[in-house]
Amino acid sequence: MAVAQMRKTLLRKQELVAEIKEKLDKAKIVIVFDFTGIDANAVADFRKEVKKINTEMKVVKNTLFKRACEGTELYDKIDLFESPSALLLGYEDIVETAKKLNEFLKEYETAKIKGGLVEGRYATAEEIESVAKLPSREQLVAQLLAVMQAPITNLVRVLNGVPQKLVLVLNAIKEQKEKEGQ
């Protein structure tokens, strides 16, 4: 019976490693962070919050996480596999995922970002924090549209200005002629 139980446990661990590996491959951003000092209720609330932006949080044993990282740029980063680790896997908006985690970790002195993957490339904790400081996707789109519209808006103003100035000049000539004629 003990052997059967061990096989079951081993199979479960292998399934878990395969599941994590699959999620690592699908995610646009993976952030590994130390969640020391964060209570279970706060973690549960954070999980619900990030789910809204198509992001998920996983808490895994470091040994299983290391096995799942084989073949990625995270595999050789020893410091990622020390102390309790949680993964934040973002499947859509990289910036929003990093922002949410950064905001959440501000409340806890002992918790910190260790590193991660951004679009499959290794990123240090500092680089991930830099990503969190970027404007949101909506803000970037608005800025891009404003830049694209500026030349058109300026052209319209110039084109409107020509007839206006012509009218002003004609009015000035008319007024001058009226003064001379009186």
BELBEL-V343902 format. One record per pair of residues at least 12 apart in sequence whose C-alpha atoms are under 10 Angstrom apart, sorted by sequence separation. I is the first residue (numbers start at 1). GAP is how many residues later the second one is. D is the distance in Angstrom with one decimal. If there is no record, write none. Layout:
I_GAP_D + I_GAP_D
//
This chain:
66_12_9.1 + 101_12_8.7 + 113_12_5.4 + 114_12_9.0 + 115_12_8.2 + 116_12_7.6 + 44_13_9.5 + 88_13_8.1 + 112_13_8.4 + 113_13_8.5 + 115_13_7.1 + 118_13_9.4 + 43_14_8.8 + 66_14_8.8 + 114_14_9.3 + 115_14_9.6 + 65_15_9.6 + 66_15_6.9 + 113_15_8.1 + 43_16_10.0 + 65_16_7.7 + 113_16_8.3 + 64_17_9.8 + 62_18_8.4 + 63_18_7.6 + 62_19_5.2 + 63_19_9.7 + 61_20_8.8 + 62_20_7.2 + 65_20_8.7 + 62_21_8.1 + 65_21_9.4 + 61_22_9.7 + 62_22_7.4 + 65_22_9.2 + 61_23_7.6 + 62_23_6.7 + 35_24_9.2 + 60_24_8.3 + 61_24_7.2 + 62_24_9.1 + 94_24_7.7 + 30_25_9.6 + 32_25_9.8 + 34_25_10.0 + 59_25_8.3 + 60_25_6.6 + 61_25_8.7 + 94_25_8.7 + 29_26_9.2 + 30_26_9.8 + 31_26_9.4 + 32_26_9.7 + 33_26_9.8 + 59_26_6.4 + 60_26_6.3 + 85_26_9.9 + 87_26_9.9 + 102_26_9.0 + 27_27_10.0 + 28_27_9.9 + 30_27_9.7 + 32_27_9.8 + 58_27_8.8 + 59_27_4.4 + 60_27_7.7 + 84_27_9.7 + 85_27_9.9 + 86_27_9.6 + 89_27_9.7 + 101_27_9.9 + 102_27_7.0 + 27_28_8.7 + 58_28_5.6 + 59_28_6.3 + 85_28_9.5 + 86_28_9.9 + 88_28_9.1 + 89_28_9.5 + 90_28_9.6 + 101_28_9.3 + 27_29_9.7 + 57_29_6.9 + 58_29_5.1 + 59_29_8.9 + 85_29_8.7 + 87_29_8.7 + 99_29_9.2 + 102_29_9.9 + 103_29_9.0 + 57_30_5.5 + 58_30_6.5 + 98_30_6.6 + 99_30_8.0 + 102_30_6.8 + 56_31_8.0 + 57_31_4.5 + 58_31_7.9 + 97_31_10.0 + 98_31_7.1 + 99_31_9.5 + 101_31_8.4 + 102_31_9.1 + 56_32_5.7 + 57_32_6.3 + 82_32_9.6 + 98_32_8.9 + 99_32_7.8 + 100_32_8.0 + 23_33_9.7 + 55_33_6.9 + 56_33_5.2 + 57_33_8.8 + 80_33_9.4 + 81_33_9.2 + 95_33_9.0 + 98_33_6.5 + 99_33_4.4 + 55_34_5.4 + 56_34_6.6 + 80_34_5.9 + 94_34_9.6 + 95_34_9.7 + 97_34_9.4 + 98_34_4.7 + 99_34_7.1 + 54_35_8.7 + 55_35_4.3 + 56_35_8.5 + 79_35_7.5 + 80_35_6.9 + 95_35_9.4 + 96_35_9.0 + 97_35_7.8 + 98_35_8.5 + 99_35_8.6 + 54_36_6.4 + 55_36_5.9 + 79_36_9.0 + 80_36_8.5 + 95_36_5.8 + 96_36_7.2 + 98_36_9.5 + 99_36_9.6 + 53_37_8.0 + 54_37_5.9 + 55_37_7.6 + 77_37_9.8 + 94_37_7.8 + 95_37_5.5 + 96_37_9.7 + 99_37_9.0 + 20_38_8.8 + 50_38_8.8 + 53_38_8.5 + 54_38_6.4 + 55_38_8.7 + 77_38_8.9 + 94_38_8.5 + 95_38_8.0 + 96_38_9.1 + 50_39_9.5 + 51_39_9.3 + 53_39_7.5 + 54_39_8.2 + 55_39_9.5 + 77_39_9.6 + 95_39_6.7 + 96_39_9.0 + 20_40_9.0 + 50_40_8.7 + 53_40_7.6 + 95_40_7.7 + 96_40_6.6 + 47_41_9.3 + 55_41_9.5 + 56_41_9.4 + 74_41_8.5 + 95_41_6.4 + 96_41_8.1 + 32_42_9.6 + 55_42_6.9 + 74_42_7.0 + 94_42_9.3 + 95_42_7.6 + 17_43_9.5 + 21_43_10.0 + 53_43_7.7 + 54_43_8.8 + 73_43_8.8 + 74_43_7.4 + 93_43_8.7 + 94_43_9.3 + 16_44_9.1 + 20_44_8.7 + 21_44_8.5 + 24_44_8.2 + 25_44_9.7 + 30_44_9.9 + 53_44_7.5 + 73_44_7.7 + 93_44_7.7 + 20_45_7.4 + 21_45_9.9 + 23_45_9.6 + 24_45_7.9 + 55_45_9.9 + 72_45_8.8 + 77_45_9.3 + 17_46_9.6 + 18_46_9.6 + 21_46_8.5 + 22_46_8.6 + 34_46_8.8 + 50_46_9.3 + 74_46_9.4 + 17_47_5.9 + 20_47_9.3 + 21_47_4.8 + 25_47_8.9 + 33_47_8.1 + 34_47_9.7 + 36_47_8.1 + 50_47_7.4 + 53_47_9.4 + 73_47_7.6 + 74_47_8.6 + 75_47_9.9 + 16_48_7.7 + 17_48_7.0 + 20_48_6.0 + 21_48_6.6 + 24_48_8.8 + 32_48_7.0 + 33_48_10.0 + 34_48_8.8 + 35_48_8.8 + 36_48_6.7 + 72_48_7.6 + 73_48_6.5 + 74_48_6.5 + 16_49_9.2 + 17_49_8.9 + 18_49_9.1 + 19_49_8.3 + 20_49_8.4 + 21_49_8.4 + 32_49_9.2 + 34_49_6.7 + 35_49_6.5 + 36_49_8.6 + 72_49_8.3 + 73_49_5.6 + 74_49_9.1 + 14_50_8.5 + 17_50_6.6 + 18_50_6.7 + 21_50_9.5 + 33_50_9.4 + 34_50_5.6 + 35_50_6.5 + 36_50_9.8 + 50_50_7.2 + 72_50_8.5 + 73_50_9.2 + 13_51_7.3 + 17_51_5.0 + 21_51_9.4 + 33_51_8.2 + 34_51_4.9 + 35_51_6.6 + 49_51_8.5 + 50_51_8.6 + 16_52_8.6 + 17_52_8.8 + 32_52_9.9 + 33_52_5.6 + 34_52_6.4 + 35_52_9.7 + 14_53_9.3 + 32_53_6.4 + 33_53_5.4 + 34_53_9.0 + 14_54_9.4 + 31_54_9.9 + 32_54_5.8 + 33_54_6.5 + 46_54_8.8 + 31_55_8.2 + 32_55_4.8 + 33_55_7.9 + 46_55_8.6 + 31_56_5.6 + 32_56_6.5 + 30_57_6.6 + 31_57_5.0 + 32_57_8.9 + 30_58_5.6 + 31_58_6.7 + 46_58_7.6 + 29_59_7.9 + 30_59_4.7 + 31_59_8.4 + 29_60_5.9 + 30_60_6.4 + 27_61_9.3 + 28_61_7.6 + 29_61_5.1 + 30_61_9.0 + 43_61_9.5 + 27_62_5.7 + 28_62_5.8 + 29_62_6.9 + 42_62_9.1 + 24_63_9.5 + 26_63_8.8 + 27_63_5.4 + 28_63_5.3 + 29_63_8.4 + 24_64_9.9 + 26_64_8.9 + 27_64_4.6 + 28_64_6.6 + 29_64_8.4 + 30_64_9.0 + 24_65_7.3 + 26_65_6.8 + 27_65_7.8 + 28_65_7.8 + 29_65_5.8 + 23_66_7.4 + 24_66_9.5 + 26_66_9.9 + 28_66_6.6 + 29_66_8.9 + 31_66_8.9 + 20_67_9.6 + 23_67_9.5 + 24_67_9.7 + 27_67_9.3 + 30_67_9.2 + 31_67_7.8 + 38_67_8.9 + 23_68_9.0 + 29_68_7.8 + 30_68_9.2 + 33_68_9.1 + 20_69_9.9 + 28_69_9.9 + 29_69_8.3 + 38_69_9.1 + 31_70_8.7 + 35_70_8.5 + 38_70_6.9 + 34_71_9.7 + 37_71_6.8 + 38_71_9.5 + 33_72_9.3 + 36_72_8.6 + 37_72_7.9 + 38_72_8.3 + 35_73_8.7 + 36_73_9.0 + 37_73_5.9 + 38_73_7.3 + 36_74_5.8 + 37_74_6.5 + 35_75_7.5 + 36_75_5.2 + 34_76_8.0 + 35_76_4.8 + 36_76_8.3 + 34_77_5.2 + 35_77_6.9 + 33_78_7.2 + 34_78_5.3 + 35_78_8.7 + 33_79_5.6 + 34_79_6.3 + 32_80_8.9 + 33_80_4.2 + 34_80_6.8 + 32_81_6.2 + 33_81_5.0 + 34_81_9.9 + 31_82_7.2 + 32_82_5.5 + 33_82_7.1 + 31_83_7.6 + 32_83_5.5 + 33_83_8.5 + 31_84_6.0 + 32_84_5.4 + 30_85_8.4 + 31_85_4.4 + 32_85_8.6 + 30_86_5.2 + 31_86_6.5 + 29_87_7.4 + 30_87_4.9 + 31_87_8.3 + 29_88_5.6 + 30_88_6.5 + 28_89_7.9 + 29_89_4.6 + 30_89_8.6 + 27_90_8.9 + 28_90_6.1 + 29_90_6.0 + 30_90_8.5 + 27_91_8.7 + 28_91_4.9 + 29_91_7.6 + 30_91_9.8 + 31_91_9.9 + 27_92_7.8 + 28_92_7.1 + 29_92_9.2 + 30_92_9.3 + 31_92_8.8 + 32_92_9.9 + 33_92_8.9 + 24_93_8.8 + 26_93_9.6 + 27_93_8.4 + 28_93_9.8 + 29_93_9.9 + 30_93_9.3 + 31_93_9.5 + 32_93_8.8 + 25_94_9.5 + 26_94_9.5 + 29_94_9.6 + 31_94_8.6 + 25_95_7.8 + 24_96_8.6 + 31_97_7.8 + 30_98_9.7 + 29_99_9.4
//
